Amino acid sequence: MKNIYIAFFAGLITLSSCKKLTDGLDVNPNQPTDAPSELLLNGTEVASILVYEGNLARIAGIFSNSFSGTDRQYVEYENYNSVAADYDDAWDNLYASVIAQAKIGEAKATLVNNKLRMGIFQVIQAQAFGTAADLWGDVPFSEAGNPEKFPNPKFEPQAQVYAGVQQLLDKAIVNLSANVGQSPAAKDIFYQGSAAKWIAAANTLKARFFLHTKNYSGAIAAAQKGIMSASNNMMAPHGNTYASDFNVYYSFTVYDRPAYLTADGAYNPRLLTSSNSAYKGNAKTNETARLMFLYQQDINIGGLELNALSSDFDGSSPDDTGFFGSDASFPLLTYEENILTLAEAYTKSGNSTSALNSLNSFRSYMDGGGYISSGYKASGLNYDPYLLTDFAPIVGIANKSNLTVDMALLKEILTERYVTFTGQLEQFNDIRRTKNFIGVPAKKGNQIPARFLYPQSEINTNTNTPAVVAGDLFKVTAINSTPY
């Protein structure tokens, strides 16, 4: 849905804007070649929503077995039949509408020494570059976003890009901490110019990418300074106007392509269904409310679909809004991710006590309702704190596979991350980087895709695009090929 928040895109400037081709000429006010940095920030943030909440997330959800592709080309995704052209639009959005625009915004902010805006634009770049490295492996980095100087940007090794992303986030934190520069206020649709919230978000991103690269001590140190309250979550705001500000999932599943994307036969809802043998609940855990918040039965044709209930269109209460409702905000960086990153990193570092404390902090948050709309609480919600004895072999209520205590605790944490990241790209990343430790079933055969394909548009225009075997979704990226 490329025209979401269409009014905000007036602030986006073209990639060639650094060269003023219209100097000395009359300029059409409806086709601006430049814009104030606060409007540029607004448009760049909106563009990022389309990347993290759009087609890439839907495909990742199918590959991760949270969703099912049930019509037209989405049936092909269900069967792992994907082609390079499927990724053209998302790649263009990521590099042209997010990274390139954020670089222009950073340069504008630098000219006037507005360190607050510099830092915000740097965080946005880091989030985008880290996402690209995660999904594709080797990607353009240092030469990206400057088509006049680098029309064929080089692809840099995945590990090198991740290192560059960490350096970019370090610079952002320094700039954001300087308390210099006018705030973009409401033009910043994520944090309204709050330096403190952007610093926390930058640290949560550092923790995310340290986890990607298996630097667990780094992940712990960063997460401890990250988002420690749901009130500081980075959420994509949405409203109730089609082709303007709908939740992207809602627009796709209800208005644009009904029946293409459902949850029929998907694994994730089975984990949340008490009558299913895969159920993750136990005497201390009731997942009914979360199941109903994420998924719903189709009242017309049966089957399971994404819960897109919306008070403005379905006659329901705002308290009953589904996770994919029209005006439901979408998670981009959250307390949920941050605390579960701490839990996993502590486990990998051999500190089961701290890992359990972090997991129980998350469970306490969920026991109070967490991110679930309040109207679903009465259907069944319970997350009592775990003890290490709950993970004991044979007798532990959270150890169905006779694993060691540490491995059973790790599996619980990773399963919790899997369910919590429903609809988000991090769910797909977790499965791949952990070598599918929790055992998510493949849709076809016995392998889950290991990457996205380089887009056809890049293959056609950039001679530096790596010669990855055509159509090889199962070629593991360098970072994910290392021991877990």
N, C-alpha and C positions, 0 to 999 in steps of 0.2 A: 504494500500500500504506500506507494512513493509520495503521495500527496498528503500524508498525515501532517498536521500542523502547517498546512500549506502557507499560511500567512507569515510564518516565521522565516520561511526560506527567502524572503525578500532580502534578508541580510547576507545571504551567501554570495561570495564574489567568485568570479570565474578563475580557473587555474592560471590564466594568462594575465591576471590583474596586476602583477608586479610591473608590467610594461604598459604604460598608459597610451594605448593606441589612439585614443580620442582627444589627446591634447590639441587644443586650438579648434576643436570642432564642437558643434552642438551635440549634446548628450541626451538621449531619451531617458527621462526620469523613471520610466517603467522597466528599464533594463540597466540597473546600476552596475558599474564596474568596480566600485569600491563601497565600503560600509564601515561604520564605527565598530570598534572591537567588541562592544557589548552585543550588537546585533549579530556579528559574526559568531560570537560564542553561542548565542541562542540557536542559530541555525545549525552549528556544528553539533551541539548536544542533541537536537532533534534527529539529525542524521545518524547519530550513534545509536539511537533507539531502534531505528530501522535495521541496523546491523545485528544488535544483540537480541532483538525480539522478533525478527522477521524470518525470512525463508531459511537462513542458516540454522536458526534455533528449531524450526519445524523439522528440518531434515535430521538434525542431531537427535531430536526427540524420537523420531522413528528408528534411527540406528541404535539408540539407547533402549528401545523397547518400552518407552513410556507412552508412545502414540502408535497408531497404525495408519498406514497409507491405504485408503480404501476406494479411491476413484481416480481415473485418468492417470496423469504422470506420477501421482503419489503412490499408485500401486507399484510403479517401477522402483521408487525408493524403498518400498516395503520389501521388494525382492533384491535390493542392493544393486539395482541397475541404474547407474547414474552416469552422466556424461559431463565433460568439461564445461559446456555451455550453461549447465545448471547453476554455476557459481559466478557467472559474469556480473550480474547486477549487484550481488552482495560484495564482491571484490571491488567493484567500482565505487560503491557507497563507502566502503571501508577506507580505500586509499584516496579517492578524489573528494568525497564529501566530508570525511572526518579528518584523516591525517593531513592532507594538503591544506585544508581550511584551518586546522589547528596550528599548523606551522606558520601560516600567514598571520593568524591572530597572535601567536607568540612574538613574531617579529614586530607587529604593531605595538604590542604592549612593551616590548623592549625599548622601542624608540622613545617612549615617554616615561620609562622607568617604572611602569606599573607592575610591580613584582607579584601582586595578588593575581592579576590576570595571566601573567606569564606562567605562574605555577599551575593555575587551572588548566590552561591550554597544554601544558606539559603532562599533566595527569591524563588528560583525554588522549593525547598521543600514545602514552605508555600503555594505556588500557587497550587501545586499538592494535598497536604493534604486538603486544603480548598475545592477544587473541589470534592474530594472523599467524604468529610463530607456532602457537598451539595447534591450530587446525591444519596448517599446510606444511610446517617444517621450515625449510629455508625460504626466506621471503625478503623482498626489498626493505631496507632499513635506512642506512645513512644517505642513500641517494633517492629515497622516496619523497614524493610531494613536490618535486621541482622539475616538471617536464621540459621546461625550456633548457635547463642545464643538463639534465639527465633524462633524455627521451627513452632510453633503455636502461633503467636502473638495475644495478647488479643485485642478485639474490645472495644474501649473506647466510652463513651457517646458523642453524636454529639456536645453538648454544650462544653464539655471538650476539644474536638479536636479543635473547633473554638478558644477557649481561648488559647490553645497551639500554634495555628497558629499565633495569634496576638503577643504572646511572641517571637516567632521565627522571625517575621517581625521586632519587636523592636530591637532584637539582630542584625539582618541584617543591619538595618539603622545605628546603632552604628558602626559596622564594616566598612560599606561603607563610613562613614563620617571620618574615621580615616586617610585616605590618606596614607595607608601603603600597600605595595606589588606591584609586577610587574603586569602590565595589561596583560590580555589574548589577547588584541587587536582583530584582525580579527577572532580569534577562537571563540570569543563571537559573534554569528551571529545576536543577537538582538541589542546590544548596543555598540559593539566594546570596551568593557571595561570601558565605561563612568560611573563613580561612581554617578555623578549627575543624570543621567537618570535612573539608577537602584534605587536610593533613591526615585525618583518620582514614579517609578513603584511600589515600596514597599508600598508607601503611598496610591496609588490607589487601591492596593490589600487590604490594611487595611480598606479603605472605603467600598470596595465591601463586605468584610466579616462582617463589622459592620452593613451594610445594611441587610445582611442575618439574623443577630441575632437581628435586630430591635433596635440597639443602634444608634439612629439618630444623637445625639450630637457627638458621636465618629466618625461617617461617615463624618460629616461636617468638623471636625477638621483635619481628615486625608486627605480628598479630597482637602482641601485648600492647602495642601503641595504635592498634587499628580501631575499627568500629565496635565499641563495647556496649552499645545500646541501640535497640531497634529504632529509636527516635532519630538516629543519625544515619539510617539506611539511605543509600542512593537508589531512589525509586523513579521510574519513568512515569510521569503523571499523565492521566488520560481523562477524557470526558465523554460526552454522549452525542457527538456530531460526526456523522459518517463523512469520510474523505477529509476529515479535519483532525480529530483528536481521539478517535476510538483506540482502545487497546488493540494492538496489531493482531493478536490471536483472535480476538472477537471479530474484527473486521473480516479476517480470512475465513473463519469457520462458519460465520452466520450470514455475512453479506456477499463476500467475494467468491468463495469457493465452497459452498456447503457440501458436506459429505466427503470432501477430499481427505480430511484429517479427522480420525476418530480415535477411540481407545479400544476398539473391539479386539479381544485376544491379547492385548498388551500385557507385559509382565508387571509393570509398576502397580497398576490397580490390584493385581493379585496379591502383592505384598501387603496391601492395606485392607484386604477383605478377610474377615475373621473366619469365614467358612471355607477358605481356600487353604490348601496344604502349604502354600508358600508364605502364609501370613507371618509378618514380622512381629506381631503383638504377642503378649504373654500376660501373666497375672499382674504385672505392673504397668502394662501398656495397652491402651485402647485407641485404635486408629480409625474408628468409624467416622468421626467428625472430619478428619483430614481427607478420608476417601470421598466423602460427600462434597467437600469443598473443592476438590480437584476434578472430580468426575461426576457424571450424572447419566441416568438411563434416558434414552431417546423415547419420549412418550408417544411418538407417532409410529415409528418403525421398529422400536426395540433396539437393543445393542447399547454399548457404552460410548459416550462421547465426552468431550471436554466440558467442564461446567462453565458455561457462559451466561448464567443467569444474571440479569441486570434489572434493577428496580425501575428504571425508566421505560423498559420495553416489555418486561415479563410480569408486571404487577406484583413483584415480590418486594419485601422490605430491603432497605439498604444493608441491613444486617445479614441478609441472605445472598449477597453478591458472591458469585463464584470467582474462583481464581482467575478465570479468563473472561470476566464480565466486561461490558463495554467501557466502563470508567474505572476498572480495577487497575491500580498502579502496578507496574511490573518491576520485580527486583533486579537490580544491576550489580550492586555491591551491598552486602548486608551483614548485620550482626550474626545472623544464622551461619553464614559462610565463615565468618571470622572465628567464631567460637568453635566450630567444628574443624576448622583448620588447626587450631590449637590442640584439639583433642587428638587428631590424627598425628600431628607432628610430635606430640609428647609420646604417643605410643611407639612411633618409629624410633624415638630417642631412648626407649627403654624406661620411660617414666610412667608406669601404668597408673599410679596414684593421681598424678596431675591430669593424665588423660581422662580418667574417670570423673574427676572434679569438673573438667570442662564439659564433658558429655552431660553430666548431671545439671550443670548450669543451663545448658540448652534445654534439657528436659523440664526444668523448672519454668523456663520461659514458655515452653509449649503447654505445660500444665495450666498456665494462666490464660491459654488461648493462642499464644504465639502469633503467627501471621494469619491464622484462620479467622474468617469472618465470624462475628460473635453469634450469629443465628444458628450456626452448626454445632455449637458446644453441647447442647442438650441431647444430641443424637449419640453421643458417646465419646468422651475425651478423657484420657488419664495417662500421665507420665510420671509415675513415682520414681524417686531416685534409685539407681542401681547400687549394689554392693559388689565388690570384686568376686565374692562367692557366687554371685549370679552367673558368672562366666566360667565356673568350675566345670571340668569335663563330667559328662553323664548327668550330674545332679543339678547343674546350673540352669535356670529358666531361660537364659539368653545364650545357651550353647547347645544348639540342636545337632551339631556336627562332630561332637567329641573332640573339639580343638583344644589346644592349650589355653590357659586363661588369657594370655596376651593376644593370641590370634583370634580368640572369640571376641575380645573387646574391640580389636581392630575391625573385625567383620561387622560388628554392631555399629561402629562409628561410620564406616564406609557405606553401610546400608542406609543409615540415617542421612548421610550426605546425598545418596542417590535419590531418595524420596524427596528430600527438601529441595533439591535442585531441579525438580520437575519443570520442564519447559525452558530451562536455562542451558547455555552451552557448557557450563562446568560439569554437568552430569555426563556428557559425552567424553569430556576430558578425563574425568575420574576413572571411567571404565577402561580407557586406553592406557593411562599411565600406571594403573594398578594391575595391569594384565588381567582385568576382569576378575579380581579376587572374590567378589561376592557372587559370581556365577550367573550373571544376567544371560538368559538364553538368547542365542542368535536367531534372527528371523529366518535365515536360510543357511543351511550347512552348519558348520561349527565355529565360524569366525564372525566377529563383529567388525565392521569397517574400522580402519586404523587412521584414517585421514580424510580430508576433503581433496578433491581434484583441483589442480591449477586451472583457472578459468580459461575458456577458449579465447576470450578477448585478449588475455595476456600472452597466450601462446602465439597468437596471430601477430601481435604488435611488438613484443619484447623478445629480442633474440637471446637474451640472457635467461629466459625461463628454463628451469632444469628439465632435463630429458627423463622425466619420470615415466615409467611404462604407462601407456595410454589406458585410462580406465582402471588403474590399479588402486582401488580403494583400500586394499589390504597391505600396502607397503608402509611399514611402520616408520615413523619419524625417528631421527637420530636420538633425541632425548628419551623417547619411550622404548627404545631398543635396549637401553641399559638395564642391569638387574634391578629388581624392585625390592 
